[in-house]
Each structure stands twice: as C-alpha cells, then as structure tokens.
C-alpha cells in the first residue's frame, strides 16, 4: 500500500487520526524507514504530527489550513494519552453559545499534566485538573465522532478558577452575559459538591449578579450560606481594597466592564 493511500483510506472510513503503530502495521515499515515516510506525508500536507506517535490525517479540504477543528480529534488524542479530559474554558463557552469573542486558543482540561500543543495555526492549551468526573462534562457529536465539553456551569467556574483560561474579568463578564442563558441555578449550587473552591464560587456569584443573572444565583447563594465564608477580593491578583459586597462577601477591587450587556 502506498503511504498516501493509507491516509486516504483512513479519511474515507471517517477517521482523522492514527498512531505510529497503525502506520507501521499498514505500511509494513518501522524505525527510520517509517519516519522517512511519515515526514514525506507531513511535507506533502497529508499528516500533522500532534504528539509523539500520534498524527492527524488531513483531507484536501483541510490541507490549506494545515489542521482540523480540535473537537474532531481531542477525544482520540486523550485516549492515546490515557487521560480523562473535557474541553473547557472559553472553548466550552463557545460551544454553549457564548461566542461574542472567539477564543484564539483551544482549552482542554486533563487529569494528568501534559504539554500544551502549538503547531502552525493550532494552539491547544492543556490545563491540569485533578479529579475530573462525569458530572463535569457532557458529550457532543462531531463529523469525526464525539468529544466531551464542560457543562455550562463548570465552564463558568473554570473561567474564574484558571487564569490561563480567560485573560481578564472584563472578558469573563462578557462571556457570562451570554452564558447565563444556559446556566441552571440548581447545577450552579451543585458545584460545591464537585470540589469547587468556595472563594471562586463567591466571585462567580458576584459576577453573575453584576451582569444581570441574579435569578440564576439564588440557590448558589443559599448553599454558600451553609459555609463559613471569608472576605475575598474580586480580583485576587490586585492588592487594592474595594467596596464591600455583603451578599457574596466580595471586596470589589476592580471596575468590571463587559463588552456587551444583557
């Protein structure tokens, strides 16, 4: 079998990834001989190495861009690395309809530390999160299979809990204006049982109230009243004091300015 035929057969069968072992078995090559073949396929635009031993197969339609939508292959990539995962942060916000500002990076949370990926137009930021459970994500379909995306509530939490997933509170507030449409007040309160940090939930409650979604935060507020809350700054990176908000015990030390309003 010619190497190009191997890639074309994968694509025609609905697959968009393969491993070095898959290629070795199909092409009856190994070692340096296989490396030469794979490098030639890469040079000709048919494959993109994603991780050591893991490749994307690119059809003619996607060769000009040089990559695929990460939702197409993230599930297979996670299986290859044997990690639990979900698509999160601004990438999952976009999946839930909060797409006012399309993210330049693709955010994936994994339960084992892995390197982020950057290759041409592809930039996948991998964020470590211990203890990923099925309650944190839902399944979505793609042309190449399925992938896991964080629930809207977990998305909102992660945007505040992981600074690398969102550049500013202004940006977070903008996302929350749209994300609020699909938030469940019951599932927001249930975040406490999923190991969410109380301080982050206080900030989340304040920001959702601020952008006009107070009707979604009552159960979260009631659940937090059972905790011994301490005062926290809205932006923990800023030492300045701010106006006190007794409802959430938040010191509002930053003037938040979302790009859109509800």
C-alpha positions as CSV (number, residue, x, y, z in Angstrom):
1,X,0.0,0.0,0.0
2,X,1.3,3.5,-0.9
3,X,1.5,5.9,2.1
4,X,-0.9,8.3,0.5
5,X,-3.5,5.5,0.1
6,X,-3.1,4.7,3.7
7,X,-4.1,8.2,4.7
8,X,-6.9,8.4,2.1
9,X,-8.4,5.1,3.3
10,X,-8.4,6.4,6.9
11,X,-10.2,9.6,5.8
12,X,-12.7,7.7,3.7
13,X,-13.6,5.5,6.7
14,X,-14.4,8.6,8.7
15,X,-11.2,8.7,10.8
16,X,-8.9,11.6,11.2
17,X,-6.2,10.3,13.5
18,X,-3.7,7.5,13.5
19,X,-0.8,6.3,15.6
20,X,2.7,5.4,14.5
21,X,1.9,1.8,15.3
22,X,-1.2,2.0,12.9
23,X,1.1,3.3,10.1
24,X,3.8,0.6,10.8
25,X,1.2,-2.2,10.6
26,X,-0.4,-0.9,7.4
27,X,2.7,0.1,5.5
28,X,4.9,-2.7,6.8
29,X,7.7,-0.3,7.8
30,X,9.3,0.6,11.0
31,X,12.2,2.6,12.5
32,X,13.9,5.1,10.3
33,X,12.2,3.9,7.2
34,X,8.8,4.7,8.7
35,X,10.0,8.0,9.9
36,X,11.0,8.9,6.3
37,X,7.6,8.0,5.0
38,X,5.8,10.0,7.7
39,X,8.0,13.0,7.2
40,X,7.2,12.9,3.5
41,X,3.5,12.8,4.2
42,X,3.9,15.7,6.5
43,X,5.8,17.7,3.9
44,X,3.1,17.0,1.3
45,X,0.4,18.1,3.7
46,X,-1.3,14.8,4.3
47,X,-0.5,14.4,8.0
48,X,0.2,16.7,11.0
49,X,2.2,15.3,14.0
50,X,0.3,16.2,17.1
51,X,2.1,14.3,19.8
52,X,5.0,11.8,19.6
53,X,3.5,8.8,17.9
54,X,0.1,10.5,17.2
55,X,-0.9,12.1,13.9
56,X,-3.8,13.9,12.2
57,X,-4.8,12.8,8.8
58,X,-5.7,15.8,6.6
59,X,-8.0,15.7,3.7
60,X,-7.6,18.0,0.7
61,X,-10.2,20.4,2.1
62,X,-8.2,20.9,5.3
63,X,-4.6,20.9,3.9
64,X,-4.6,24.6,3.1
65,X,-5.3,25.4,6.8
66,X,-2.9,22.7,7.9
67,X,-5.1,21.3,10.8
68,X,-8.5,20.3,11.8
69,X,-11.0,21.6,14.3
70,X,-9.7,20.3,17.7
71,X,-13.2,19.0,18.6
72,X,-12.7,16.4,15.8
73,X,-9.7,14.7,17.3
74,X,-9.5,15.7,21.0
75,X,-11.2,12.5,22.2
76,X,-8.8,10.3,20.3
77,X,-5.9,12.4,21.5
78,X,-7.0,11.9,25.1
79,X,-7.4,8.2,24.6
80,X,-3.9,8.0,23.2
81,X,-2.5,9.7,26.3
82,X,-4.8,7.6,28.6
83,X,-6.2,10.7,30.4
84,X,-9.7,11.9,31.5
85,X,-10.5,15.2,29.9
86,X,-13.0,17.7,28.8
87,X,-13.0,20.8,26.6
88,X,-13.3,23.8,28.9
89,X,-12.8,27.5,29.5
90,X,-13.5,29.8,26.6
91,X,-13.6,26.9,24.2
92,X,-16.5,25.3,26.0
93,X,-18.2,28.7,26.5
94,X,-18.2,29.0,22.7
95,X,-19.8,25.5,22.4
96,X,-22.6,26.7,24.8
97,X,-23.3,29.8,22.6
98,X,-21.1,32.4,24.3
99,X,-19.2,33.2,21.1
100,X,-19.1,37.0,21.2
101,X,-15.3,36.8,21.2
102,X,-14.0,33.6,19.5
103,X,-11.0,32.2,21.5
104,X,-7.6,32.1,19.8
105,X,-6.7,29.0,21.8
106,X,-8.4,25.7,22.4
107,X,-8.6,24.8,26.1
108,X,-8.5,21.2,27.3
109,X,-8.6,20.1,30.9
110,X,-6.9,16.8,31.7
111,X,-6.4,14.8,34.9
112,X,-2.7,14.4,34.2
113,X,-0.2,17.1,33.4
114,X,0.6,17.2,29.6
115,X,2.3,19.7,27.5
116,X,0.3,22.3,25.6
117,X,0.5,22.0,21.8
118,X,1.4,24.6,19.3
119,X,1.8,23.8,15.6
120,X,1.1,26.4,13.0
121,X,-2.5,27.6,13.4
122,X,-3.2,25.0,16.0
123,X,-2.8,26.1,19.6
124,X,-4.1,23.8,22.3
125,X,-3.7,24.9,25.9
126,X,-3.7,21.9,28.3
127,X,-4.8,22.7,31.9
128,X,-4.3,20.2,34.7
129,X,-7.4,19.4,36.8
130,X,-7.3,16.6,39.3
131,X,-10.4,14.5,39.8
132,X,-12.3,15.0,36.6
133,X,-15.7,13.3,36.9
134,X,-18.6,12.6,34.6
135,X,-20.7,15.2,36.3
136,X,-18.4,17.9,35.0
137,X,-19.0,17.3,31.3
138,X,-21.5,16.4,28.6
139,X,-21.0,14.7,25.2
140,X,-21.2,16.4,21.8
141,X,-21.1,14.9,18.3
142,X,-18.6,16.0,15.6
143,X,-18.2,14.8,11.9
144,X,-15.5,12.5,13.2
145,X,-17.1,11.1,16.4
146,X,-17.7,12.6,19.8
147,X,-16.0,14.8,22.3
148,X,-16.5,15.9,25.9
149,X,-17.4,19.5,26.7
150,X,-17.7,21.0,30.2
151,X,-21.2,21.8,31.4
152,X,-22.1,25.4,31.2
153,X,-21.8,25.7,35.0
154,X,-18.4,24.1,35.1
155,X,-17.4,26.3,32.2
156,X,-18.3,29.4,34.2
157,X,-16.4,28.2,37.3
158,X,-13.2,27.2,35.3
159,X,-13.1,30.6,33.6
160,X,-12.6,32.2,37.0
161,X,-10.6,29.4,38.7
162,X,-8.0,29.1,36.0
163,X,-6.5,32.4,35.0
164,X,-4.9,30.9,31.9
165,X,-8.3,30.1,30.5
166,X,-9.5,33.7,30.4
167,X,-7.4,36.9,30.1
168,X,-9.4,39.2,32.3
169,X,-12.5,39.7,34.4
170,X,-13.9,42.1,31.7
171,X,-13.7,39.2,29.2
172,X,-15.2,36.8,31.8
173,X,-18.1,39.1,32.4
174,X,-18.7,39.4,28.6
175,X,-18.9,35.6,28.4
176,X,-21.2,35.4,31.4
177,X,-23.7,37.8,29.7
178,X,-24.3,35.1,27.0
179,X,-23.5,32.0,29.1
180,X,-26.2,32.9,31.6
181,X,-28.9,31.9,29.1
182,X,-28.0,28.2,29.6
183,X,-27.0,28.1,33.3
184,X,-29.0,26.1,35.7
185,X,-29.4,27.5,39.2
186,X,-29.6,24.0,40.6
187,X,-26.4,22.9,38.9
188,X,-24.6,26.0,39.9
189,X,-25.3,25.2,43.5
190,X,-24.2,21.6,42.9
191,X,-20.7,22.8,42.0
192,X,-19.9,22.8,45.7
193,X,-20.3,19.0,45.7
194,X,-17.9,18.7,42.8
195,X,-15.0,20.2,44.8
196,X,-15.3,23.8,43.6
197,X,-13.4,26.3,45.7
198,X,-15.8,28.5,47.8
199,X,-13.8,31.7,47.1
200,X,-14.2,31.2,43.4
201,X,-17.9,30.5,43.8
202,X,-18.3,33.7,45.7
203,X,-16.6,35.6,42.8
204,X,-18.8,33.7,40.3
205,X,-22.0,34.6,42.1
206,X,-21.0,38.3,42.3
207,X,-20.1,38.4,38.6
208,X,-23.3,36.7,37.5
209,X,-25.4,39.1,39.6
210,X,-23.4,42.0,38.2
211,X,-24.1,41.1,34.5
212,X,-27.8,40.6,35.2
213,X,-28.3,36.9,36.1
214,X,-29.3,37.2,39.8
215,X,-32.2,34.8,39.2
216,X,-29.6,32.1,38.4
217,X,-27.6,32.6,41.6
218,X,-30.1,32.3,44.5
219,X,-29.6,28.5,45.1
220,X,-25.8,29.0,44.9
221,X,-26.1,31.9,47.4
222,X,-28.2,29.7,49.8
223,X,-25.8,26.8,49.5
224,X,-22.8,29.1,50.3
225,X,-24.6,30.4,53.4
226,X,-24.0,26.9,55.0
227,X,-20.3,27.6,54.7
228,X,-18.2,29.8,56.9
229,X,-17.5,32.5,54.3
230,X,-14.5,34.7,54.4
231,X,-14.0,38.0,52.6
232,X,-12.2,37.8,49.2
233,X,-11.2,40.3,46.6
234,X,-13.0,40.2,43.3
235,X,-9.6,40.1,41.5
236,X,-7.1,38.3,43.8
237,X,-4.2,39.5,41.6
238,X,-4.8,43.1,42.8
239,X,-3.9,44.1,46.3
240,X,-6.1,47.2,46.3
241,X,-9.2,47.3,48.5
242,X,-12.6,47.9,47.1
243,X,-16.3,48.4,48.0
244,X,-17.7,45.6,50.2
245,X,-20.5,43.4,48.9
246,X,-22.1,41.7,51.9
247,X,-24.2,39.3,49.8
248,X,-21.2,37.4,48.5
249,X,-18.5,38.8,50.9
250,X,-16.6,40.2,48.0
251,X,-14.4,43.2,48.0
252,X,-15.0,44.8,44.6
253,X,-11.4,46.0,43.9
254,X,-11.8,46.2,40.1
255,X,-14.1,48.2,37.8
256,X,-15.5,45.4,35.6
257,X,-16.5,46.5,32.1
258,X,-18.1,43.8,29.9
259,X,-18.2,44.4,26.1
260,X,-22.0,43.6,25.9
261,X,-25.0,43.9,28.2
262,X,-27.8,41.6,28.9
